[in-house]
Amino acid sequence: MRRIFYPKETFAEGDELKADSWIKVVNPTREDIEYLTEDLLIPEEFIADIADSEERPHNDEEDGWELTVIRIPIHSGESSAGSYTTVPIGILYSKERHLIVTVSYHRSELMTDFIRHNRRKGNCAYTDVDFIFRLIYSSSVWYLKYLKRIATQLMEHEEALETSIRNEDLLNLMKIQRSLVYFSTSIKGNEAVVVKLKAMHRAKDYDEELAEDMSIELTQAYTTVNIYTEILTGTMDAFASVISNNVNTIMKRMTGVTILLTLPTLIASIFGMNVPLGLEEKPWALGFIILISLLLSIGLFFLLRKIKWF
């Protein structure tokens, strides 16, 4: 699906393709790809790079088109907690046509919010670098939004695990950990893209205040990811220790039960041997043996309880 916006006119939407327009392409169809590669002459390799869900942030240039790939956060659509990931979005710029094209194979809340926010604030993007920096700034804000949701989910699962350690809660913590890894590597990749863009362009080519705000948001997002990663790692290690301790406690109790059952069995085996023991003709022999077994078992039980095996 293609839509046309005008970044220099507070991101107003229109139907006419003119200089300094922005063509927003989401989930491109075959017709969209033909338009991009045949009408706009965008290299097919660039489209293939963007289509790769594992593509890392980078800059490239070919046939008059500059490609910048960044990774943005999305909710993966799973109903379970911690189901966040990152996907690539390609920003293409033609100096000859003065045209910006963004291509994404995934729908995201970020792009809708990006347009709405800039319209509400009356922001404009006068250069391609300004546009990229505004998009990275918005992505950083959404990283922080999703991180707040992850923090809430993390607290909920920690509270649940304090009362009962369930596999479901542990699996959800693992999903959160995976999301944090995606966020960390993607934010770091976006930072590398920013550094390269600043090196490629002079300060007058972009809004320095915007660049500073964007860098602050990126740094904050990366720091927050690291904090939550450390907290989650500590939580997982703590619960691993709890599980190990619970297993040891269960094994001690099972061993104690085995000892208690072994004692009466041993006495019964002794008196069941086919040798004279002096009690064969006593009418109270059976009761005596049972009594001795019970007394020894009770004594052993209290001994094991004293050393906290029960």
For each residue, the residues with C-beta under 8 A, 3 or more apart:
1: 25 26 27 28 29 32
2: 23 24 25 32 35
3: 13 23 24
4: 13 14 15 16 17 21 22 23 24
5: 11 12 13 14 21 22 24 115
6: 9 11 12 13 14 18 20 21 22
7: 11 20 22 100 124 125 126 130 131
8: 20 124 125 126
9: 6 12 124
10: 118 119 122 123 124
11: 5 6 7 22 115 118 119 123 124 125
12: 5 6 9 119
13: 3 4 5 6
14: 4 5 6 21
15: 4
16: 4 21
17: 4 21 23 99
18: 6 21
19: 97 98 99
20: 6 7 8 98 99 100
21: 4 5 6 14 16 17 18 99 100
22: 4 5 6 7 11 99 100 101 102 131
23: 2 3 4 17 99 100 101 102
24: 2 3 4 5 102 111
25: 1 2 28 32 36 101 102 103 104
26: 1 104 106 107 111
27: 1 104 105 106 107
28: 1 25 32 33 36 47 103 105
29: 1 32 33
30: 33 34
31: 34 35
32: 1 2 25 28 29 35 36
33: 28 29 30 36 37 47
34: 30 31 37 38 39
35: 2 31 32 38 39 40
36: 25 28 32 33 39 40 42 47 101 103
37: 33 34 40 41 42 43 44 47
38: 34 35 41
39: 34 35 36
40: 35 36 37 94 97 99 101
41: 37 38 63 64 65
42: 36 37 46 47 65 92 101
43: 37 46 47 62 63 65
44: 37 47 48
45: 48 49 62
46: 42 43 49 50 60 62 65 67 90 92
47: 28 33 36 37 42 43 44 50 51 90 103
48: 44 45 51 52
49: 45 46 52 55 60 67 69 88 90
50: 46 47 55 69 88 89 90 103 104 105
51: 47 48 105
52: 48 49 55 88
53: 87 88 105
54:
55: 49 50 52 58 69 88
56: 69 71 189
57: 69 70 71 88 186 189 190 192 193
58: 55 68 69 189 193
59: 66 67 68 69 193 196 197 200
60: 46 49 66 67 69
61: 65 66 67
62: 43 45 46 65 67
63: 41 43
64: 41 94 95 96
65: 41 42 43 46 61 62 92 93 94
66: 59 60 61 92 93 94 95 128
67: 46 49 59 60 61 62 90 91 92
68: 58 59 90 91 92 93 132 193 197
69: 49 50 55 56 57 58 59 60 88 89 90 91 193
70: 57 88 89 91 132 135 136 139 189 190 193
71: 56 57 86 87 88 89 139 186 189 190
72: 86 87 89 108 110 139 142 186
73: 84 85 86 108 110 139 142 143 146 183 186
74: 84 85 86 87 106 107 108 109 110
75: 83 84 109 146
76: 83 84 85
77: 83
78: 83
79: 83
80: 83 171 172 175
81: 153 156 157 172 175 176
82: 150 153 172 173 175 176 177 178 179
83: 75 76 77 78 79 80 175 179
84: 73 74 75 76 146 149 150 179 182 183
85: 73 74 76 179 182
86: 71 72 73 74 182 183 186
87: 53 71 72 74 104 105 106 108
88: 49 50 52 53 55 57 69 70 71 104
89: 50 69 70 71 72 102 103 104 111 135
90: 46 47 49 50 67 68 69 102 103 104
91: 67 68 69 70 100 101 102 128 131 132 135
92: 42 46 65 66 67 68 100 101 102 103
93: 65 66 68 99 100 101 128 131
94: 40 64 65 66 97 98 99 101
95: 64 66 98
96: 64
97: 19 40 94
98: 19 20 94 95
99: 17 19 20 21 22 23 40 93 94
100: 7 20 21 22 23 91 92 93 128 131
101: 22 23 25 36 40 42 91 92 93 94
102: 22 23 24 25 89 90 91 92 111 135
103: 25 28 36 47 50 89 90 92
104: 25 26 27 50 87 88 89 90 107 108 111
105: 27 28 50 51 53 87
106: 26 27 74 87
107: 26 27 74 104 111
108: 72 73 74 87 104 111 112
109: 74 75 112 113 142
110: 72 73 74 113 114 138 139 142
111: 24 26 89 102 104 107 108 114 115
112: 108 109 115 116
113: 109 110 116 117 138 142
114: 110 111 117 118 134 135 138
115: 5 11 111 112 118 119
116: 112 113 119 120
117: 113 114 120 121 123 138
118: 10 11 114 115 121 122 123 124 125 134
119: 10 11 12 115 116 122
120: 116 117
121: 117 118
122: 10 118 119
123: 10 11 117 118 134
124: 7 8 9 10 11 118
125: 7 8 11 118 130 131 134
126: 7 8 130
127: 130 131 205 206
128: 66 91 93 100 131 132
129: 132 133 197 201 205 206
130: 7 125 126 127 133 134 206 207 210
131: 7 22 91 93 100 125 127 128 134 135
132: 68 70 91 128 129 135 136 197
133: 129 130 136 137 194 197 206 207 210 211 214
134: 114 118 123 125 130 131 137 138 210 214
135: 70 89 91 102 114 131 132 138 139
136: 70 132 133 139 140 190 193 194 214 218
137: 133 134 140 141 210 213 214 217
138: 110 113 114 117 134 135 141 142
139: 70 71 72 73 110 135 136 142 143 190
140: 136 137 143 144 187 190 214 217 218 220 221
141: 137 138 144 145 217
142: 72 73 109 110 113 138 139 145 146
143: 73 139 140 146 147 183 187 221 225
144: 140 141 147 148 217 220 221 224
145: 141 142 148 149
146: 73 75 84 142 143 149 150 179 183
147: 143 144 150 151 183 221 224 225 228
148: 144 145 151 152
149: 84 145 146 152 153
150: 82 84 146 147 153 154 176 179 180 228
151: 147 148 154 155 228
152: 148 149 155 156
153: 81 82 149 150 156 157 172 176
154: 150 151 157 158 173 176 228 231 232 235
155: 151 152 158 159
156: 81 152 153 159 160
157: 81 153 154 160 161 169 172 173 176
158: 154 155 161 162 235
159: 155 156 162 163
160: 156 157 163 164 166 169
161: 157 158 164 165 166 169 170 239
162: 158 159
163: 159 160
164: 160 161
165: 161 169 170 239 242 243 246
166: 160 161 169 170
167: 170 171
168: 171 172
169: 157 160 161 165 166 172 173
170: 161 165 166 167 173 174 239
171: 80 167 168 174 175
172: 80 81 82 153 157 168 169 175 176
173: 82 154 157 169 170 176 177 232 235 236
174: 170 171 177 178
175: 80 81 82 83 171 172 178 179
176: 81 82 150 153 154 157 172 173 179 180 232
177: 82 173 174 180 181 229 232 233 236
178: 82 174 175 181 182
179: 82 83 84 85 146 150 175 176 182 183
180: 150 176 177 183 184 225 228 229 232
181: 177 178 184 185 229
182: 84 85 86 178 179 185 186
183: 73 84 86 143 146 147 179 180 186 187 221 225
184: 180 181 187 188 222 225 226 229
185: 181 182 188 189
186: 57 71 72 73 86 182 183 189 190
187: 140 143 183 184 190 191 218 221 222 225
188: 184 185 191 192 222
189: 56 57 58 70 71 185 186 192 193
190: 57 70 71 136 139 140 186 187 193 194 218
191: 187 188 194 195 218 222
192: 57 188 189 195 196
193: 57 58 59 68 69 70 136 189 190 196 197
194: 133 136 190 191 197 198 211 214 215 218
195: 191 192 198 199
196: 59 192 193 199 200
197: 59 68 129 132 133 193 194 200 201
198: 194 195 201 211
199: 195 196
200: 59 196 197
201: 129 197 198 205 206
202: 205
203: 206 208
204:
205: 127 129 201 202
206: 127 129 130 133 201 203 210 211
207: 130 133 210 211
208: 203 211 212
209: 212 213
210: 130 133 134 137 206 207 213 214
211: 133 194 198 206 207 208 214 215
212: 208 209 215 216
213: 137 209 210 216 217
214: 133 134 136 137 140 194 210 211 217 218
215: 194 211 212 218 219
216: 212 213 219 220
217: 137 140 141 144 213 214 220 221
218: 136 140 187 190 191 194 214 215 221 222
219: 215 216 222 223
220: 140 144 216 217 223 224
221: 140 143 144 147 183 187 217 218 224 225
222: 184 187 188 191 218 219 225 226
223: 219 220 226 227
224: 144 147 220 221 227 228
225: 143 147 180 183 184 187 221 222 228 229
226: 184 222 223 229 230
227: 223 224 230 231
228: 147 150 151 154 180 224 225 231 232
229: 177 180 181 184 225 226 232 233
230: 226 227 233 234
231: 154 227 228 234 235
232: 154 173 176 177 180 228 229 235 236
233: 177 229 230 236 237
234: 230 231 237 238
235: 154 158 173 231 232 238 239
236: 173 177 232 233 239 240
237: 233 234 240 241
238: 234 235 241 242
239: 161 165 170 235 236 242 243
240: 236 237 243 244
241: 237 238 244 245
242: 165 238 239 245 246
243: 165 239 240 246 247
244: 240 241 247 248
245: 241 242 248 249
246: 165 242 243 249 250
247: 243 244 250 251
248: 244 245 251 252
249: 245 246 252 253
250: 246 247 253 254
251: 247 248 254 255
252: 248 249 255 256 309
253: 249 250 256 257 309 310
254: 250 251 257 258
255: 251 252 258 259 309
256: 252 253 259 260 304 309 310
257: 253 254 260 261
258: 254 255 261 262
259: 255 256 262 263 300 304
260: 256 257 263 297 300 301 304
261: 257 258 264 265
262: 258 259 265 266
263: 259 260 266 267 293 296 297 300
264: 261 267 268 293 296 297
265: 261 262 268 269
266: 262 263 269 270
267: 263 264 270 271 289 292 293 296
268: 264 265 271 272 289 293
269: 265 266 272 273
270: 266 267 273 277
271: 267 268 277 279 285 289
272: 268 269
273: 269 270 277
274:
275:
276: 280
277: 270 271 273 280
278:
279: 271 282 285 288 289
280: 276 277 285
281:
282: 279 285 288
283:
284: 287 288
285: 271 279 280 282 288 289
286: 289 290
287: 284 290 291
288: 279 282 284 285 291 292
289: 267 268 271 279 285 286 292 293
290: 286 287 293 294
291: 287 288 294 295
292: 267 288 289 295 296
293: 263 264 267 268 289 290 296 297
294: 290 291 297 298
295: 291 292 298 299
296: 263 264 267 292 293 299 300
297: 260 263 264 293 294 300 301
298: 294 295 301 302
299: 295 296 302 303
300: 259 260 263 296 297 303 304
301: 260 297 298 304 305 310
302: 298 299 305 306
303: 299 300 306 307
304: 256 259 260 300 301 307 309 310
305: 301 302 308 309 310
306: 302 303
307: 303 304
308: 305
309: 252 253 255 256 304 305
310: 253 256 301 304 305
